[in-house]
Amino acid sequence: MAARQADVVLVGGGVMSATLGMMLRQLDPSLDIVMVERLDHVAHESTDGWNNAGTGHAGYCELNYTPETGDGDVEIDRALKINAQFEVSLQFWSYLVEQGMLPEPSKFINRTPHQSFVWGEDGVRFLKRRFERLSKHHLFRDMKFTDSVDELAEWMPLVVKNRKAGEPIAATRVEYGADVDFGSLTRSMVDYLQSQPNFELMLSSPVHYLDQRDNGRWKVRVRNQKTGALTKLEAGFVFLGAGGGALPLLQKSGIQEARGYGGFPVSGQWLVCQKPDIVKQHDSKVYGKAPIGAPPMSVPHLDTRIINGEPALLFGPFAGFTTRFLKQGSMFDLFGSVRAANLRPMLSVSRNNMDLTRYLIGEVFQSHSARVASLRNFFPDASEDDWELKMAGQRVQIIKQAEGGGGKLEFGTEIVAAQDGTLAALLGASPGASTAANAMIDVLERCFPEQIKSAQWQERMKTLVPSYGQSLVDDEALLTKVRDRTLSTLKLV
């Protein structure tokens, strides 16, 4: 059987692969691109609307992006970085909407104010200091703060109603926060790609073989799960955007840069309410502080969601321990990822994070009553009968080799790329999908270094993302210009 020749193979039908495919199509329409997905339709794992928070992670409300220092100050550098990265995604989506490549914005993104909420004297003191630090920077200049019960009742009526009298409470608010249905967004991007020449989508086709030829091109073998048919692919560039499945595929590649990486899988669950009389009373995302010992992905929040056009309220996530790397994966995924090169880092992380493991296992065995009790910190009048438990997605946190041969557990995202630029993989979780455009620009710069330096690609990148090559953190005038455009185009104001 002759191999199907391609320029690019995108492994995984999620938001990362779709974003990279859309960028490459705009930069060089002649590229022959193949997307392979193990499931029978795209955007069904981490990207699916029910499998993630849907928050346009911009640092507006996520308190874990602004940790408190030992002297009571607040670090804001990560929040600034993530906010600027989300602005890149907004610019790219705005371009696609303007060009008719994406549907009307409300089909995938909706204005949903982002709010942080705290209670107790220590919480209020922290939030006020956070507001003082962030609001001085132009990226967060529109943030509001209040500790007025009356104003809070306007911002978040479900949260404030019937709270304990005299309890110190406070919140911050950014009006133009977003709720993003990343599943709908991704399906729209893939639909567009399928309408173009030189693009092929292969569903129900997991990768079971990956190897680099002597000429630098990659051999990729996929087998259709429905027909059993084997397809041989050869490509000059492979991107592994398979969510939790990216690590095993990266290990199959055998590239030197993959050595020492391991994964720490974490599952998630939501409490969901779809009763219209309750849903209509809450129109924002309200984030609190994570419990002591909880991973960053377990920051509690009460969210307005619009998934596939239907409104709902979600509370959680409730994390849990799992050995699966994918929601529809195998219980042997974790064990199958152990290699000689990552065994020591993984054992080191396991030994040093026993409290986290115990916390995750405890989360799994929580009763419905216990989960609703946590919800009542955000919605005092919540009734157990109005909420049901729904499984969220799987996340595989990064384990990296540390100095001395041990390991460290990281909760961000990271691009791992081969030295020759022929293969790249995205590992990790939060902030994930919200910063997809920025992450894929990183892939382009590392794996297509000569092309992206060309005048043609530079001009096109500026069209896709007008702030490309400039700093939104440092340039207030540029931020004002691009934000005015994106908020208008995406109807977030």
N, C-alpha and C positions, 0 to 999 in steps of 0.2 A: 504494500500500500504506500503510495507516494504521500509525503508529508504536505499538509496545507501550509503554504508560506504566508507569513504575515509580518508586518513591521512591528506591531504591538499586540501583546496578549494581556488583557486585563483579567485577573483572577478574582472573582467575587462580583456580585451584582448589586453592591451597596453604594452609598453616597460617595465614598472615596473614589472607587473605580469610575463611576459615572461622571464625577467632576473632572477627573484626569482625562477621560475620553472626550468630554466636551471641550476642554482646553486644547487638547491636541488637534481636534477637528477644526477649531478656529485658527490655530497656528499653522497647520499644514493639512489642508483638505485632502491631499493625495495619499496620506498615510492609510495603510490597510490595517484595520483594528478588529480584533476578535475579543469578545467578552465571554468568559465561561462562568457559569453559575451552577453550584451543586444542587440547588433546589429547583422546583418547577416554575418559579417566577422570581423576579428580581425584588430586592428591598424587603426580604421577608425575615431576615435575622436581625442584627443590631440596628439596622436602618428602619425597620418597621415602626410605625407610629406608636404602638403599644409597648415596644421594647426599649424605649429611651424616654428621657424626660421631656423632649420636645422644646426645651428651653433654648432660645438663641443665646447660648452662653457668652455673655459680654462682660461678666464681672460686676454687673450692676447689683445683683442680689446674692451671689454665691459667697458666703462669708468665709469659706475655706480658701478662697483665693487671696484673702487679706488676713494672714495670721497675726495674732497678737504677739508682741515681743516680750521678753522677760521684764523690761522696764515699763510695760504698760502702753507702749506705742504700737502702731499698726503698720505692717509692711504692705505696700501697695504696688510694687513693681510687677508682680505676676498679673494682677488685675489690669494694669495698664497694657501689658503685652497681649493678654487675651482679648481685651476690648478692641485693640487695634487689629488683631487677627480676624475678629468677627466682622469688623468693618470691611475687610477685604472680601469676605464671603458676600456681604450685602452688595458690594459693588459688582461682583461677578453675576449675582442673581439679577441685579437691576439691568445689566447689559443683556442678559438672556431674555428678560421680559420685554425690553425695548425692541429686541430683534424678532420677537414672536416665537422664540425657541422654547419659552416656558409659557404656561397659561396665565390667565388673570391671577394676580398675586394671592388673592384670598383662597385660592385652591391649595396653597402650600404654606403661606405665612400670614399671620394675623397680629395686629397690635394687641399686646397683652402686657399691661404695666408690670414691671419687675420690682418687687418689694422685698426688703429684709425686715424681719420681725424678731424682737427679743423681749424678754421679760426678766425682772429682777434687777437690782441695782448694778451688779457687775455687767450684765448684758447691756443695759442702757448706756453705761459708761463706755464700754467697748464700741458700741454702734455709733455713739456721738463722735468719738475720736476717729473712727473709720470715715464717717461723713466729712469731718473737718479735713482729713488728709486727701480724700478723693475729690471732693468738690472744688478744691483749689486747682485741680488739673483740668485742662480744656476738654478732655475726653469724658469727664464726669460733671461738667459744669451745670447740667440741668437736673442733677440729683437733688431731691428734697428730703428734709428730715423733720420729724415731729415726735413729740412725746405727749401731745394733746389727745386726750381720749375722744373728744368730739371730732377732731380731724381724722383720727384713726378709724372712727366709726364710718366716716365717708370713704376712706381708702379701702377698708377691708371689713365690711359689716359682719360677716360670719365669724371672723376671728375675734372681734371685740365684744360682741353681744354676750352678756351674762358672764363676763370674766370676774375674777375675784376682786372685790372692791379694794381700792388702795394699792393694788399691785403695780409697781413701776413697769411701764411698757413703752416701747418706742419702735419706730420704723423709718426706713428710707424708701424712696419711690422714684423711679424713672418712668415717665409716661410712655415713652416709645419703645419699651421692651417688646419682645416678639415671642410668639408661640409658633414653632415651625413643625410642620408635618413632613419629616424627612423622608418618609416612605413615599408620599405623593410627589414630593420634589424629585426624588430619584427616579420614580417611574416615568415622570414627564421628561426628564433628561434622556433616559434610555429610549423612550418613544421617539424623541427627536433623532437620536443617533441612528435608530433603525430606519428612519425615513431617508437617510443619506447613503450615498454609495460608499463602498469600501468599508462597510461595517457589518459584522455578523455576531449575533447573539446565540449562544449555545446553552440551553437550559438543561437541567437534570444531568449535568455533565461535570462531576467532580474530577479534579486532577489527581492522578495516582502515580505519575512519574514526571520528574523534572530534572533535567541534566544539561550541562553546557557542553556544546561541541567544541572541537579544537579551533574552529573558525570564529568562536565567540558567540555564535547564535545558540539559542536555547531550544532544546527538544522538550515539548510539553505533550503529555499523553492524557487524554480524557476519555472516559467511558460513559456512554449514555446509560443511566440507570433504568430506563424503561425498555430500551431495545437491546442493550448489551453491546451496541456498536462502538468500536474503538476509533477514535480520531487522533491522528498524529499531526501535531502542529510544530512549526519552527518559526521563531521570531527573533528579531534583533533586540527587543526589549520586553521584559516581563514585569508587571506590577502585581504584587500580592496584596490585594485590598480585601481580604477575606475575613475581616473581623477577628474573632478568636481562632479561626482556622489559619491565620497568616503565619503563626509561629511554626506549626508542623511543616507547612510548605517551605518556609524559610530554611528550616533544618534540612529538608529534602534537597534544597538547592546546593548545599555543601559549600557555600561561599565562606571565606574566612571570617568575614565581618559578622556572621551569625553565631560564632563560637561564644559560649558563655551565657547566652540568653536563655531564660526560662520563663515560665508563666505561672501566675497565681490566679486561678479562676474564681470568680465571685458571681453568684446568681442574684436575682432581684425579684421583688414582688411589689405590687401596688394595691392599695385600697381604692376602689373605683365606685363613684356614684354617678348615675345617669338620670336621676330623677329631676325633671325640668324645674320644679318649684325650688329645689335647692341649688341646682347648677346656675340658674339665672341670678342668684344673689352674690356670686363671686366672679370677678372678671379679671383676675390678675394671677401672678405667680408669687407666692409668699414663701421665702426661704428662711429657715432658722439656723441654729448652730448644731453641728453634729454631736451626738452623745460621745462622752469620753471613751476612747478605744475603737470608735467606728471608723471605717475607711471613708475617704472623701466622697465616694459615690453614694454614701448613705446619709448625706446631709438632708434632713427632713424638709419637705416642702409641700404646700397645698397649691395645686396648679389648676388653672383653667386650661383645658385642652380642646382642640378641634382636630379630630382624626377622621380622615375620609369624609369630611364635611359635617360630622356629628359632634356636638359639644358634650363635654363630660368634666367631672372633677376627679383628680387623682391625688392621692396622698401617699407619701413614702419617699424613697423606696426602702423596703425592708430587705436588707442584704442577707445572703445565706452562703453557706459553703457548698461547693460542688466540685466534682472532678471532671465535668464536661467543659469543653472550650467553646461550644456552640449550644444554643438552646435546643437544636435538633441534632446534637452531637452524641458521642459515646461516653459512657462512664469511664472508659479507659483512656480518654484523651490526655489527662494529666500524666498518667504513668507512661504512656507512649512517647511523651515529649522529653523524658529523662535521657540524657546523653552523658558520656564521660566528661565532656567539657563543661556541662552545666550542673552536674551532680552536686559539687561542693557549694556553689552559690545557692542552689535550691535548698539544700540541707541547712545552710547557714540562715537563710530567710525563715525557714520553717522553725528553726530553733529560737530565733530572736523575735518571732511574732506569734508566740503561743497565745497571748492575750487576744490578739486579733482573731485567731482561729476559733478560740472559745466563744468570742462574741458572735462570730458568724454562725456557728453551730447553734448557739442560743437563739439567734434570730429565726432560724428554720423552725424551731419548736415552739415559737410564740403562739398563744391562742388568739382567736379572733378578738376576744375581749381585750387582751393586752395590746393588740395593734390599735384598736379603736381608742384605748386609753391614751396612747401616744398622739393620735389624731386630735384628741380633745385639748391638747396644748395649743392647737391652731384653730380648732372649731369646738368650743366648749359644749355646744348643744348637739354634737354628733350622736346619732342613734345607730346602734349596731346593725339594725335591720336595713338601713339605707345604703350600706356599703358592702361590696363583695371583693374577695381577693382575686387578683389576676396576675399571672406570671409575666414578669418583664424579661428583658434580654439577659444574656450572659456577657460578662466582661472578663477579659484576661489581662490582669495587671502585669507589668513588666518586672522581671527579675534580671538584674544585671550583675556581672562580675565586678566586685569591688577590689580596691587595692589590698594585696595580701591574699587574694584568692577566694575570699568570702563572697557574700552576695548582699545586694540591697534591693528593697522593694520600692518601686516607683509607681505613681498613680497618674502620670501624664501620658502623652502620646509621643512616639518617636519614629522617625524614618530610619530604617537600616538599608543602606545601599551598597552594592558591590563596588569595588574600587574602579572597575572598568565601566561602570554606569549602565550595565546591561540588565540589571535587576534591582528592584527596590521593594521594600515591604513596609507597611505601616503597622506598628505594634502599639498596644496600650488602649486606654479608654478616654476619660474626660480630659479636655472639653470636646474631643472627638469631632462629630459631624459639624458642629458650629464653625469650626476653623478649617473645614475641608479645603476651601479654596487656597488658603495660605499654605496648608500642608502640601498640596499638589504643586504649588509654585516651587516649593522646596525640592520636590521630586524632579521637576523640570530643570531646575538650576544645577542639580547634582548629576542628573543622568542624561541631559541634553545640553551640555555646557557650551558647545560650539554654536549650536543652532540658536540658543537663547541670547547669545551675544550678537547675533546678526542684526542688521538694521531692520530687516523685515519682521523678525520675531519681537524685537524691542518695540516696534511701532504697534504691533498687534497686541502685545501684552498691555500697553498703555490704553488701548481701546477696551480690552476686557476688564482691566483693573486700573483706573486712572491714577491711583496713588502708587502704582508699581515702581519700585526702586527708591521710594521716599519714605520718610518716617512720619506716621500719623501721631506718634507719641510726642515728637518734637515740633511738628509744624501745625500750629493752630489754624492758620488760614486754609491750609489744605484740608484739614479735618472738617472745617465748616463747609467747604465747597462740596466735598464728596458726601457728607452726611445729609446736607440739604437735598441733594439729588436722590440718594437712596431712600430716605424716609418718604419722599414724595412718590417716587416710582413704585415702591413696594407698599404704599398706602399705610404706613405705620404712624402717620399723624392725621 
